[in-house]
Amino acid sequence: MLEVNSLTVHYYTRRGIVRAVSNVSFTLDRSEILSICGESGCGKTTLGLALMKLLPQNAKIIGGSILLNGRNILSLNEDELSNIRWSQISMIFQGAMNALNPVKRIGDQLIEPLIIHGKFSKEEALEKAKELLKLVGIDPIRINSYPHTLSGGMKQRALIAMALICSPKVVIADEPFTALDVMTQAQIIELLKELREKLKLSIILITHDLAIASELATKIMI
């Protein structure tokens, strides 16, 4: 499903070149959970952003290939990338406390990818969003809530729903347990397991916590 070969990413800074990712290769099959583990600053998030081609301007993919269902993501133009982002591969971004737009309702943020892809009218998209909220354990009535009214665990569940809204087959989860208490972490772990089984998801879990990785992942890459 996903095959990464010799991927290399550099950052260009005033102090010189930072070699964040060097010759990384791996495969991800259907319904697998691959955990990418490492200490802070080792390039885990950079790798995740590279898979989505959402790197900052001072970063450049120097070499390698990213094959999604046999198609090299690195050879696609921006329009082609927009068509596969969220619909084929999506990302749960790091930092649930700050990842949501504080001045937009949860529902409006959830349906944005559906509207961009032109799959649904706004009314249909809102119904789809309610279904996703229910799936991740949030009362659909919260669709009109603002992020500040949600707990940390509910914000994380909302981000998971957002990543699933266009029914992708590959989801990158970047440190989805950051700033969550132990009980909430356990709930999110169980939720990801359930979603993997129900939706046949392939998940890339980025984490520095080997205990979480060993509990959730089917294979681990350091």
N, C-alpha and C positions, 0 to 999 in steps of 0.2 A: 504493500500500500504506500509506504513512504520509505525512500531509500536515499540516504545522505552519503556522499562520497567525497572525502578529502576536502571538506569545507574549511576555508580559511578566511578570517575576518580581521581587518586592521582598523584601528582608530588613528586619525591624523591630528595631532595636538601641537601646541606651541613648543612643547618639550620634546617632540619627536613622535615616533610611531609606537603605538601600543598594540602588541600582537595578542588580541583578546581570544581568538579561536584559531587553533592551528591543526590542520589536517584531520578534522573530526569525521569519522565515518560510523554509520549505524543503520539498522533497518527497523522498521516498525510494522508489524503485521496486524491484521484485523483483530479487534478485541484485546489487543495487548496493552499493558501499561508499562511503559519504559520510564524509569526514574533516572534523571540526570542529576547526580549528586556532586557536591564540591563546596569548598569554602567560599565565603563572600569575596567577590572580585575576581573569581576564576574564569568568568565568561559564560556562565550558564544562561543568564538573561539575554546576553548578546546572541547566543546560539538560537534561543527561542524567537527573538525578533528577526533574525536572519531567515528563519524558516518561513516567516510571514512577509519577508521583505519590507519590514517596517523599521529599519535601522535609522539612527540619526544621520544628519548630513555629513558629519565628519567621519563616518564609518564607511568602509568599502569592503565588499566581498572580493577577495583577491583571487580565489580559485575554488574549484570543486563543483559539485552539482547537487541539486535537491530535486529528486524525482518523486512526484506525487501521482500515483496511478500511471506511471510511465512517462509523465510529462515533466520536463525540466522547468521548475518555477523560475530559475534565473534567466531563462531566455524569453520570458513573457513581458509584454509591454504593460503599462499601467492599467489600461482598460481590461486586459485579460486577467491581470492580477485582481482587480476589483471584482471580477466575476467568480473567482475561486475563494477569495477571502470570505470567511464566515459561512459560505455555502459548502465548501469542501474541507477547509482547514480554518480553525478559529483559535482564539487565545483568551484565557482568563488572566488578566493582567495583575501584576503584583500590587499589593496594598489595597485591600478591600475598603479600608477606611477613607481613602482619598481617590479611588479610581472612578467613582461615579460623579457625574456633574451635579453639584449641590443645588442648582437653580432649575433643574428639569425633573419632572415626575418620573418615577421608575418606569411606568408604562411607555412614556415617550422615548426613553433611552432604549428600552427593550425592542421596540418596533422599528427603530431607525434602520438596522440592516435589511429588514424585510422590505421597507419602502424603497431603499436604495437599489435593491435587486429587482424591484418591480414585480414581486411575486404575489403581493396581496394589496387590496385596498386598505385604508387606515382601519376601517371597522373589522375587516377580516384579520388584520395584523394584531389588533388589540385582543381578539378572541384567542389567537394563537399564543399571545403573550400570557394570557390568563392560564391557559393550559400548561405552559412551561413553568409558571410560578407555582402552580399546584404540584407539578411533578417534582420540583426541588424543595417542596415543603413550606411554601409561603402561601398564606391565604390570598386568593385572587383579588380580594377587596383592597389589598395593599397596592394595586396597580396605580392608583392615583396618589400614592404617598411620595413625599420627598425623601431623599437619602438620609437626612439628619434625624428622621423619625424611626429609622431602622437600627437594630442592634448590629454589632460587628458580624455575628453569624448570619443574620438576615441579609446584610450587604453582600457577604460572600456568596450566599445562595442566589442573590439577584445577579451577580456577575456570572455565575455558572449558567443561569437561565439565559443571559445575554449571549454567552458563547454558543449555546445550543439552538438559538432561535431559528437559524436557517438550516438546521439538520445536517451539520457537518459530520464527517466520519473520523476526522482527526482533531483532537483538542489539545492545545498546549496549556498546561496549568502552571503558571509561574508563581511559586511560593504561595499557594492558596491558603496556607495555615498561619501566615504571619499575623501577629497581634491578636490571635484568637486564644481563648482559654482552653485548657485541656479537654473539657467536656465538649465544647463546640468543635474542637479539632476532631474528636472522635466521631461526632455527628457528620461532619463534612467527609471524613474518610469513608464512612458507611454509605453516604449519598453517592460518592464517586463510584464505589463498587456497584451499587444498584444501577446507576446510569450506564455503566459499562455493560452490565448484563442485559438490561432492557433495550438499549439502543445500539448494542454491538459497537460501542465506541472504541477507538484507539486513542490512548491518552499518553502524552508526554508530560511527566510530572517533574518539574524543576524544584529541587529542595536541597537544603544543607543538612537536613535531619535524616540520618540513616535509619533511625527507628521507624519513622513514618514510611520511608521508602521500602523497608523490608516488609512492612505490614500490607502495603497497598500494591506494590509493583510486581509484575511478572518477571521483569529483568531489570538490572541496575547497571548504569554506566557511570564510572567515576571520572 
